[in-house]
């Protein structure tokens, strides 16, 4: 079972803000960019995928393989 999805936001001493989605699988994390921009009244300058992005892709692949296996 996965953890509850959350976002960790850090405000640095120089005023910059960083955020990371945690336990948000696949490209669903991209939905949070607009929310974060609204919260900080700013624009995202840089982004990168976390390991959670590929975790969903692997799960979907395993599910497809399991459906094609003939148990009998």
VEXDRENSE-768834 format. One record per atom (N, C-alpha, C): residue number from 0; atom name; x, y, z. Coordinates in steps of 0.001 Angstrom, whole numbers. Example, Ala and Ser with C-alpha at 12.3 -4.5 7.8 and 13.67 -1.06 7.14 Angstrom:
% residues 2
{0 N {13190 -5690 7800}}
{0 CA {12300 -4500 7800}}
{0 C {13200 -3300 7800}}
{1 N {12850 -2250 7080}}
{1 CA {13670 -1060 7140}}
{1 C {12900 30 7870}}
This chain:
% residues 72
{0 N {843 -1183 0}}
{0 CA {0 0 0}}
{0 C {887 1245 0}}
{1 N {511 2244 -758}}
{1 CA {1311 3461 -820}}
{1 C {942 4390 324}}
{2 N {1831 5298 596}}
{2 CA {1588 6320 1596}}
{2 C {553 7310 1084}}
{3 N {58 8134 1956}}
{3 CA {-876 9185 1577}}
{3 C {-129 10256 783}}
{4 N {-632 10664 -384}}
{4 CA {48 11690 -1192}}
{4 C {191 13002 -427}}
{5 N {1351 13661 -590}}
{5 CA {1590 14930 94}}
{5 C {2614 15746 -690}}
{6 N {2721 17003 -332}}
{6 CA {3694 17892 -945}}
{6 C {4528 18513 165}}
{7 N {5839 18474 -9}}
{7 CA {6752 19107 942}}
{7 C {7237 20410 324}}
{8 N {6918 21529 981}}
{8 CA {7287 22859 495}}
{8 C {8327 23441 1445}}
{9 N {9409 23979 873}}
{9 CA {10474 24593 1674}}
{9 C {10689 26025 1192}}
{10 N {10667 26967 2136}}
{10 CA {11002 28361 1830}}
{10 C {12417 28582 2345}}
{11 N {13325 28920 1441}}
{11 CA {14734 29086 1775}}
{11 C {15011 30512 2250}}
{12 N {16123 30714 2982}}
{12 CA {16455 32045 3502}}
{12 C {16515 33145 2438}}
{13 N {16868 32770 1194}}
{13 CA {16946 33783 136}}
{13 C {15580 34070 -497}}
{14 N {14526 33426 3}}
{14 CA {13175 33674 -497}}
{14 C {12712 32708 -1569}}
{15 N {13611 31868 -2073}}
{15 CA {13181 30892 -3069}}
{15 C {12380 29783 -2393}}
{16 N {11515 29190 -3175}}
{16 CA {10653 28131 -2667}}
{16 C {10886 26880 -3499}}
{17 N {11060 25752 -2819}}
{17 CA {11128 24468 -3512}}
{17 C {10000 23590 -2990}}
{18 N {9530 22693 -3840}}
{18 CA {8460 21778 -3457}}
{18 C {8705 20431 -4100}}
{19 N {8291 19387 -3412}}
{19 CA {8425 18036 -3939}}
{19 C {7164 17261 -3607}}
{20 N {6607 16597 -4598}}
{20 CA {5472 15724 -4333}}
{20 C {6011 14399 -3807}}
{21 N {5316 13858 -2846}}
{21 CA {5706 12585 -2249}}
{21 C {4526 11626 -2325}}
{22 N {4772 10449 -2837}}
{22 CA {3742 9420 -3004}}
{22 C {2613 9856 -3922}}
{23 N {2936 10707 -4897}}
{23 CA {2019 11054 -5985}}
{23 C {2589 10339 -7208}}
{24 N {1906 9300 -7647}}
{24 CA {2475 8425 -8666}}
{24 C {2214 8908 -10082}}
{25 N {3160 8617 -10956}}
{25 CA {3020 8943 -12370}}
{25 C {2953 10433 -12630}}
{26 N {2320 10791 -13741}}
{26 CA {2279 12200 -14121}}
{26 C {1205 12999 -13382}}
{27 N {565 12404 -12385}}
{27 CA {-393 13159 -11560}}
{27 C {292 14300 -10810}}
{28 N {1597 14179 -10596}}
{28 CA {2332 15241 -9909}}
{28 C {2287 16550 -10697}}
{29 N {2159 16450 -12013}}
{29 CA {2135 17651 -12851}}
{29 C {904 18513 -12573}}
{30 N {-174 17893 -12106}}
{30 CA {-1388 18635 -11759}}
{30 C {-1148 19631 -10626}}
{31 N {-150 19364 -9812}}
{31 CA {120 20207 -8644}}
{31 C {924 21454 -8977}}
{32 N {1495 21551 -10158}}
{32 CA {2302 22724 -10511}}
{32 C {1465 23997 -10436}}
{33 N {285 24010 -11032}}
{33 CA {-568 25207 -11011}}
{33 C {-999 25549 -9595}}
{34 N {-1278 24548 -8786}}
{34 CA {-1666 24782 -7389}}
{34 C {-533 25464 -6637}}
{35 N {677 24961 -6809}}
{35 CA {1832 25550 -6127}}
{35 C {2107 26968 -6605}}
{36 N {1971 27205 -7916}}
{36 CA {2182 28560 -8434}}
{36 C {1180 29533 -7825}}
{37 N {-64 29106 -7667}}
{37 CA {-1075 29956 -7029}}
{37 C {-749 30219 -5562}}
{38 N {-305 29188 -4861}}
{38 CA {-2 29331 -3433}}
{38 C {1129 30318 -3161}}
{39 N {2155 30281 -3992}}
{39 CA {3324 31138 -3752}}
{39 C {3308 32397 -4605}}
{40 N {2260 32535 -5415}}
{40 CA {2143 33680 -6316}}
{40 C {3415 33844 -7149}}
{41 N {3834 32739 -7741}}
{41 CA {5045 32743 -8555}}
{41 C {4950 31705 -9644}}
{42 N {6050 31532 -10356}}
{42 CA {6085 30565 -11456}}
{42 C {7165 29517 -11210}}
{43 N {6888 28309 -11652}}
{43 CA {7870 27233 -11561}}
{43 C {8964 27508 -12587}}
{44 N {10207 27500 -12138}}
{44 CA {11338 27741 -13029}}
{44 C {12028 26457 -13447}}
{45 N {11912 25408 -12630}}
{45 CA {12607 24165 -12918}}
{45 C {11809 23028 -12295}}
{46 N {11802 21886 -12951}}
{46 CA {11133 20723 -12384}}
{46 C {11843 19460 -12844}}
{47 N {11647 18400 -12089}}
{47 CA {12235 17100 -12422}}
{47 C {11339 16014 -11838}}
{48 N {11338 14870 -12479}}
{48 CA {10555 13746 -11988}}
{48 C {11252 13078 -10811}}
{49 N {10453 12630 -9840}}
{49 CA {10984 11856 -8723}}
{49 C {10861 10376 -9058}}
{50 N {11326 9522 -8177}}
{50 CA {11211 8076 -8401}}
{50 C {9755 7627 -8385}}
{51 N {8861 8386 -7766}}
{51 CA {7442 8033 -7772}}
{51 C {6845 8093 -9176}}
{52 N {7406 8897 -10052}}
{52 CA {6896 8995 -11415}}
{52 C {6992 7633 -12112}}
{53 N {8107 6971 -11997}}
{53 CA {8289 5685 -12662}}
{53 C {7665 4538 -11885}}
{54 N {7398 4729 -10609}}
{54 CA {6806 3651 -9812}}
{54 C {5447 3238 -10374}}
{55 N {4631 4192 -10818}}
{55 CA {3343 3852 -11402}}
{55 C {3522 3132 -12735}}
{56 N {4480 3572 -13527}}
{56 CA {4709 2942 -14815}}
{56 C {5065 1474 -14629}}
{57 N {5866 1133 -13652}}
{57 CA {6235 -246 -13387}}
{57 C {5029 -1051 -12921}}
{58 N {4203 -476 -12055}}
{58 CA {3013 -1160 -11559}}
{58 C {2067 -1476 -12710}}
{59 N {1845 -522 -13602}}
{59 CA {951 -741 -14736}}
{59 C {1487 -1854 -15622}}
{60 N {2772 -1919 -15819}}
{60 CA {3361 -2966 -16640}}
{60 C {3150 -4330 -16000}}
{61 N {3355 -4442 -14699}}
{61 CA {3168 -5710 -14001}}
{61 C {1717 -6154 -14048}}
{62 N {794 -5236 -13941}}
{62 CA {-614 -5583 -13992}}
{62 C {-972 -6144 -15367}}
{63 N {-448 -5562 -16414}}
{63 CA {-725 -6045 -17761}}
{63 C {-177 -7453 -17935}}
{64 N {1009 -7699 -17461}}
{64 CA {1617 -9027 -17583}}
{64 C {787 -10041 -16816}}
{65 N {331 -9709 -15606}}
{65 CA {-448 -10637 -14811}}
{65 C {-1769 -10995 -15472}}
{66 N {-2386 -10079 -16202}}
{66 CA {-3650 -10374 -16866}}
{66 C {-3471 -11327 -18026}}
{67 N {-2313 -11341 -18627}}
{67 CA {-2073 -12191 -19785}}
{67 C {-1624 -13598 -19414}}
{68 N {-1364 -13866 -18147}}
{68 CA {-856 -15175 -17722}}
{68 C {-2032 -16129 -17586}}
{69 N {-1909 -17317 -18173}}
{69 CA {-2933 -18354 -18078}}
{69 C {-2609 -19263 -16892}}
{70 N {-3432 -19229 -15819}}
{70 CA {-3116 -19991 -14619}}
{70 C {-3295 -21497 -14789}}
{71 N {-3927 -21909 -15860}}
{71 CA {-4317 -23295 -15944}}
{71 C {-3510 -24195 -16732}}
